[in-house]
Amino acid sequence: MQIIPIASGKGGVGKSLLSANLAITLGQAGKKVILADLDLGASNLHLVIGQSSPKGGIGTYLTGQSSFEEIIKPTDYENVSFIAGDSEIPGLSSIKTAQKKALIKKFQSLDCDYLIIDLGAGTHLTILDLFLLSPQGIVVTAPTVTAILNGYLFLKNAVFRLMATSFKKNSKASQLIEKLRQESNSLQKLYIPKLIETIRQVDEESAVNFENKMKQFHPRLVMNMIDEPKDADKALKIRRSCQQYLGLDVESLGIMYRDSLQDKALSSRLPVVVYKPNSIISQGIYRIAEKVLQSETLQFNGTFEDTDTSYEISAEEAGDDYSQKLSFVEDLLGTGTFTVGELAETIKTQQYEINQLKSENLLLKSKLVKAAKQGFTI
């Protein structure tokens, strides 16, 4: 079985679109496929494949309301089964460690050719751990500056999570990482090749263990929503940034053009490869599926330490800290992924949006004050 987790650094880049349609194209090729919605807290993959609102899914399994076998449902598409996510169950977006382990064990025991896992956007530890179920997961991004930045951010966090799970608890390597984190406030500012050489000086075994995991780690990148051929070059530039700053080899799996047919397909409750298989976007998905079919199934060798030490990268630290954001920008600027002009234009746009929100907030505040005064006089 080839496990294919599909993730993105930010929402709205077509992650669920690819997950659903890739599952269907692989099913059309005669492969037994299970599609799982792990966008916990915002599960809507059933809409993309035209399924009715599910009565059971990941949520009912985790809360003991159904068995795992009961939540694997057939679909209208040949060879494709579906596991819904149950977004309406409170607390599902943040599952406990024991629940995560049980879910991973069930996934690994499934009987199918391909397990496609549609993950949530961002860098929560649960998302990173599910992404690292396979060394050949897919990251979906788009040509915009913010999408590229967040795609690179996701890959960098995945590497740090891989590092955290490669070191034994209380090893010299883990102690050094904790010391560096406290001294620099953020490990995100450290380049991986330089960091691993520092680790090697104090803990050769841990350094070798991590390097072996990195050699096995081969994530794949899909560039979606491109408008012209030159947009596809951004994928190659992200690859160069990953090689230079992360010591990570990322395969460019394919591209998908922006296509309004996707919206029409969604409103018709049909996957786009079924709604119009000859469309540009469908042909892009078929090319990606062909590469997946030709790819060798890879697995991580050895065991991972289940550690929850403080140097692990959390969504809050990775996503919100301004200095870390700047470090990612520097990485990408250094390899020409985007120009200073593009970055400046994005900042201007965001600043305008912030000013608009401030104006709206002031207006609402004045209305609330006025309403409060009127209520008080009455």
C-alpha positions as CSV (number, residue, x, y, z in Angstrom):
1,M,0.0,0.0,0.0
2,Q,1.2,3.5,-0.9
3,I,0.1,6.1,1.6
4,I,-0.2,9.5,0.1
5,P,-0.8,12.3,2.6
6,I,-1.7,15.6,0.8
7,A,-1.1,18.8,2.7
8,S,-0.6,22.6,2.2
9,G,0.9,25.4,4.1
10,K,-2.3,27.4,3.8
11,G,-5.9,26.8,2.7
12,G,-7.5,27.6,-0.6
13,V,-4.8,26.2,-2.8
14,G,-6.7,23.1,-4.1
15,K,-5.5,20.4,-1.7
16,S,-9.0,18.8,-1.4
17,L,-9.5,19.2,-5.2
18,L,-6.3,17.2,-5.9
19,S,-7.0,14.6,-3.1
20,A,-10.5,13.7,-4.4
21,N,-9.7,13.7,-8.1
22,L,-6.4,11.8,-7.7
23,A,-8.3,9.1,-5.8
24,I,-10.8,8.8,-8.6
25,T,-8.2,8.7,-11.4
26,L,-6.3,6.0,-9.6
27,G,-9.5,4.1,-9.2
28,Q,-10.2,4.4,-12.9
29,A,-6.8,2.8,-13.5
30,G,-7.9,-0.3,-11.6
31,K,-6.3,0.5,-8.3
32,K,-8.1,-0.1,-5.0
33,V,-8.2,3.4,-3.3
34,I,-9.3,4.6,0.1
35,L,-9.8,8.4,0.4
36,A,-9.7,9.8,4.0
37,D,-10.8,13.3,5.0
38,L,-8.4,14.3,7.8
39,D,-9.0,18.0,7.5
40,L,-10.2,17.8,11.1
41,G,-12.5,20.6,12.2
42,A,-13.2,21.6,8.6
43,S,-14.2,18.4,6.9
44,N,-16.0,18.9,3.6
45,L,-14.3,16.4,1.2
46,H,-17.6,14.6,0.8
47,L,-18.9,17.7,-1.1
48,V,-16.0,17.5,-3.6
49,I,-16.8,13.9,-4.5
50,G,-20.6,14.4,-4.4
51,Q,-21.4,12.3,-1.4
52,S,-24.2,13.1,1.0
53,S,-23.4,14.3,4.5
54,P,-21.9,11.3,6.2
55,K,-23.5,9.8,9.3
56,G,-20.2,8.4,10.6
57,G,-16.5,9.2,10.1
58,I,-13.2,9.8,11.9
59,G,-15.1,11.7,14.6
60,T,-17.5,8.9,15.5
61,Y,-14.6,6.4,15.4
62,L,-12.4,8.5,17.8
63,T,-15.3,9.0,20.2
64,G,-16.2,5.3,20.2
65,Q,-19.5,5.7,18.5
66,S,-18.5,3.4,15.6
67,S,-15.8,0.9,14.6
68,F,-13.2,1.9,12.1
69,E,-14.5,-0.7,9.6
70,E,-17.9,1.0,9.8
71,I,-16.7,4.4,8.7
72,I,-15.2,3.1,5.4
73,K,-18.0,3.7,3.0
74,P,-18.3,2.9,-0.7
75,T,-18.6,5.7,-3.3
76,D,-20.2,6.0,-6.7
77,Y,-16.7,5.8,-8.2
78,E,-15.1,2.5,-9.3
79,N,-12.6,1.1,-6.7
80,V,-12.8,4.1,-4.4
81,S,-13.9,4.0,-0.8
82,F,-14.3,7.0,1.5
83,I,-13.7,7.9,5.1
84,A,-15.4,11.1,6.2
85,G,-14.0,13.5,8.8
86,D,-17.0,14.6,10.9
87,S,-16.3,18.3,11.4
88,E,-19.3,18.9,13.6
89,I,-17.9,16.9,16.6
90,P,-16.4,19.3,19.2
91,G,-12.6,19.1,19.7
92,L,-12.0,17.0,16.6
93,S,-9.4,19.5,15.2
94,S,-7.1,18.7,18.1
95,I,-7.0,14.9,18.8
96,K,-5.1,13.3,21.7
97,T,-1.9,11.4,21.3
98,A,-3.5,8.1,22.1
99,Q,-6.2,8.8,19.5
100,K,-3.6,9.7,16.9
101,K,-1.6,6.5,17.5
102,A,-4.8,4.4,17.2
103,L,-5.8,6.1,14.0
104,I,-2.3,5.7,12.5
105,K,-2.3,2.0,13.4
106,K,-5.6,1.6,11.6
107,F,-4.4,3.4,8.5
108,Q,-1.3,1.3,8.3
109,S,-3.4,-1.9,8.4
110,L,-5.8,-1.0,5.6
111,D,-6.1,-3.3,2.6
112,C,-5.8,-1.2,-0.5
113,D,-3.3,-0.1,-3.2
114,Y,-3.4,3.6,-2.3
115,L,-4.5,5.5,0.9
116,I,-5.0,9.2,0.1
117,I,-5.2,11.4,3.2
118,D,-6.5,14.9,2.8
119,L,-4.9,16.8,5.6
120,G,-5.8,20.1,7.1
121,A,-3.8,23.2,6.2
122,G,-1.1,24.5,8.5
123,T,1.7,23.0,10.6
124,H,-0.1,21.5,13.7
125,L,1.8,18.5,15.1
126,T,-1.0,16.1,14.3
127,I,-0.9,17.3,10.6
128,L,2.9,16.9,10.5
129,D,2.8,13.4,12.0
130,L,0.2,12.2,9.6
131,F,2.1,13.7,6.7
132,L,5.2,11.8,7.9
133,L,3.3,8.5,7.7
134,S,4.9,8.3,4.3
135,P,8.2,9.7,2.9
136,Q,6.4,10.6,-0.3
137,G,3.6,12.9,0.7
138,I,2.4,15.7,-1.5
139,V,2.4,19.4,-0.7
140,V,0.1,21.6,-2.8
141,T,0.8,25.2,-3.3
142,A,0.1,28.1,-5.7
143,P,2.2,30.8,-7.5
144,T,1.3,33.6,-5.1
145,V,3.9,34.8,-2.6
146,T,1.9,33.8,0.5
147,A,1.2,30.3,-0.9
148,I,4.8,29.7,-1.7
149,L,5.9,31.1,1.6
150,N,3.5,28.8,3.5
151,G,4.4,25.8,1.3
152,Y,8.1,26.2,2.1
153,L,7.1,26.8,5.8
154,F,5.3,23.5,5.9
155,L,8.2,21.6,4.4
156,K,10.6,23.2,6.9
157,N,8.4,22.3,9.8
158,A,8.1,18.7,8.5
159,V,11.9,18.5,8.5
160,F,12.1,19.7,12.1
161,R,9.4,17.3,13.1
162,L,11.4,14.5,11.4
163,M,14.4,15.6,13.5
164,A,12.4,15.6,16.7
165,T,11.2,12.0,16.1
166,S,14.6,10.8,15.0
167,F,16.4,11.7,18.3
168,K,16.1,9.6,21.4
169,K,14.7,11.3,24.5
170,N,17.4,12.8,26.7
171,S,20.1,12.2,24.1
172,K,22.9,14.7,23.7
173,A,21.4,15.8,20.4
174,S,18.0,16.5,22.0
175,Q,19.7,18.4,24.8
176,L,21.7,20.5,22.3
177,I,18.6,21.3,20.3
178,E,16.8,22.5,23.4
179,K,19.8,24.7,24.4
180,L,20.0,26.2,20.9
181,R,16.2,26.8,21.0
182,Q,16.5,28.7,24.2
183,E,19.5,30.7,23.0
184,S,18.1,31.7,19.7
185,N,14.4,31.8,20.6
186,S,13.7,29.8,17.5
187,L,15.3,26.9,15.7
188,Q,13.6,28.1,12.5
189,K,16.4,30.5,11.9
190,L,19.0,27.7,11.7
191,Y,19.7,26.1,8.4
192,I,19.4,22.3,8.6
193,P,22.8,21.3,6.9
194,K,24.7,23.6,9.4
195,L,22.6,22.4,12.3
196,I,23.2,18.7,11.6
197,E,27.0,19.4,11.5
198,T,26.8,21.0,14.9
199,I,24.8,18.0,16.2
200,R,27.4,15.6,14.8
201,Q,30.1,17.1,17.0
202,V,28.3,16.0,20.2
203,D,26.2,13.0,19.1
204,E,27.3,11.2,16.0
205,E,24.7,8.4,16.4
206,S,21.8,10.9,16.4
207,A,23.2,12.8,13.5
208,V,23.5,9.7,11.4
209,N,20.0,8.6,12.4
210,F,18.5,11.9,11.2
211,E,20.5,11.9,8.0
212,N,19.2,8.4,7.2
213,K,15.6,9.6,7.7
214,M,16.3,12.6,5.5
215,K,17.7,10.4,2.7
216,Q,14.4,8.4,2.8
217,F,12.2,11.5,2.9
218,H,11.1,12.4,-0.7
219,P,8.1,14.8,-0.5
220,R,6.4,15.8,-3.8
221,L,5.2,19.2,-4.8
222,V,2.2,20.2,-7.0
223,M,1.8,23.8,-8.2
224,N,-1.8,24.6,-8.6
225,M,-3.7,27.6,-10.0
226,I,-1.1,28.7,-12.5
227,D,-2.2,31.2,-15.2
228,E,0.7,31.0,-17.5
229,P,3.7,28.7,-18.1
230,K,6.2,30.9,-16.3
231,D,4.3,30.3,-13.0
232,A,5.4,26.7,-13.1
233,D,9.0,27.9,-12.6
234,K,8.1,28.7,-9.0
235,A,8.1,25.0,-8.2
236,L,11.7,24.6,-9.3
237,K,12.7,27.6,-7.2
238,I,11.1,26.1,-4.1
239,R,13.0,22.9,-4.8
240,R,16.3,24.8,-4.9
241,S,15.4,26.6,-1.6
242,C,14.7,23.2,0.0
243,Q,18.0,21.7,-1.2
244,Q,20.0,24.7,-0.1
245,Y,18.5,25.5,3.3
246,L,16.9,22.3,4.3
247,G,19.1,19.7,2.7
248,L,15.9,18.2,1.3
249,D,15.2,16.9,-2.2
250,V,11.6,17.7,-3.3
251,E,10.2,16.2,-6.5
252,S,8.1,18.4,-8.7
253,L,5.1,16.1,-9.3
254,G,3.1,18.3,-11.7
255,I,1.1,21.5,-12.3
256,M,-2.6,22.4,-12.6
257,Y,-3.9,25.4,-14.4
258,R,-6.5,27.7,-12.9
259,D,-9.9,26.6,-14.4
260,S,-13.4,27.9,-13.7
261,L,-14.7,24.5,-14.5
262,Q,-13.8,23.4,-11.0
263,D,-16.4,25.7,-9.5
264,K,-19.0,24.4,-12.0
265,A,-18.1,20.8,-11.2
266,L,-18.4,21.5,-7.5
267,S,-21.8,23.0,-7.9
268,S,-22.9,20.0,-9.9
269,R,-21.6,17.7,-7.0
270,L,-19.2,16.0,-9.4
271,P,-15.3,15.7,-9.3
272,V,-13.9,17.7,-12.2
273,V,-12.3,14.6,-13.8
274,V,-15.8,13.2,-14.0
275,Y,-17.6,16.4,-14.9
276,K,-15.2,17.1,-17.8
277,P,-12.3,14.7,-18.2
278,N,-10.9,16.5,-21.2
279,S,-10.6,19.9,-19.5
280,I,-7.2,21.5,-18.9
281,I,-7.4,20.9,-15.1
282,S,-8.4,17.3,-15.5
283,Q,-5.6,16.6,-17.9
284,G,-3.2,18.0,-15.3
285,I,-4.6,15.7,-12.7
286,Y,-4.3,12.7,-15.0
287,R,-0.6,13.5,-15.6
288,I,0.0,13.6,-11.8
289,A,-1.9,10.3,-11.4
290,E,0.3,8.7,-14.1
291,K,3.5,9.8,-12.2
292,V,2.0,8.4,-9.0
293,L,1.3,5.1,-10.7
294,Q,4.8,4.9,-12.0
295,S,6.4,5.8,-8.6
296,E,7.9,3.2,-6.3
297,T,6.3,2.8,-2.9
298,L,8.6,4.1,-0.2
299,Q,8.6,3.7,3.5
300,F,10.6,5.0,6.4
301,N,12.9,2.4,7.9
302,G,13.4,2.1,11.6
303,T,11.4,3.5,14.4
304,F,10.5,7.0,15.4
305,E,10.8,8.4,19.0
306,D,7.4,9.6,20.2
307,T,8.5,12.7,21.8
308,D,6.7,15.9,23.0
309,T,9.7,18.0,24.0
310,S,9.6,21.7,23.9
311,Y,11.7,22.1,20.8
312,E,9.0,20.6,18.6
313,I,7.5,23.1,16.2
314,S,4.0,24.2,17.0
315,A,1.6,25.8,14.6
316,E,1.5,29.0,16.7
317,E,5.3,29.4,16.9
318,A,5.8,28.5,13.2
319,G,2.9,30.5,11.8
320,D,2.7,33.7,13.8
321,D,6.2,34.7,14.8
322,Y,7.3,37.7,12.7
323,S,11.0,37.0,12.9
324,Q,10.5,33.4,11.7
325,K,8.4,34.6,8.8
326,L,11.3,36.9,7.8
327,S,13.7,34.0,7.9
328,F,11.5,32.1,5.4
329,V,11.4,35.1,3.2
330,E,15.2,35.4,3.3
331,D,15.5,31.7,2.3
332,L,13.2,32.2,-0.7
333,L,14.6,35.5,-1.8
334,G,18.1,34.0,-1.7
335,T,17.2,31.5,-4.4
336,G,15.0,33.9,-6.5
337,T,11.7,32.1,-5.8
338,F,10.1,35.5,-5.8
339,T,11.4,39.0,-6.4
340,V,11.7,41.9,-3.9
341,G,9.1,43.7,-6.1
342,E,6.6,40.8,-5.7
343,L,7.1,40.8,-2.0
344,A,6.7,44.6,-1.7
345,E,3.5,44.4,-3.7
346,T,2.1,41.7,-1.4
347,I,3.0,43.7,1.7
348,K,1.3,46.8,0.2
349,T,-1.9,44.8,-0.5
350,Q,-1.9,43.3,3.0
351,Q,-1.3,46.7,4.6
352,Y,-4.3,48.1,2.6
353,E,-6.5,45.2,3.8
354,I,-5.3,45.8,7.4
355,N,-6.1,49.5,7.2
356,Q,-9.6,48.7,5.8
357,L,-10.2,46.4,8.7
358,K,-9.1,49.0,11.2
359,S,-11.5,51.5,9.7
360,E,-14.3,49.0,9.8
361,N,-13.5,48.2,13.5
362,L,-13.5,51.9,14.4
363,L,-16.9,52.4,12.7
364,L,-18.3,49.4,14.6
365,K,-16.8,50.6,17.8
366,S,-18.4,54.0,17.4
367,K,-21.8,52.4,16.7
368,L,-21.5,50.1,19.8
369,V,-20.6,53.1,22.0
370,K,-23.5,55.1,20.6
371,A,-25.9,52.1,21.1
372,A,-24.6,51.6,24.7
373,K,-25.2,55.3,25.5
374,Q,-28.7,55.1,24.1
375,G,-29.4,52.0,26.1
376,F,-28.1,53.5,29.3
377,T,-30.3,56.7,28.9
378,I,-33.4,54.5,28.4
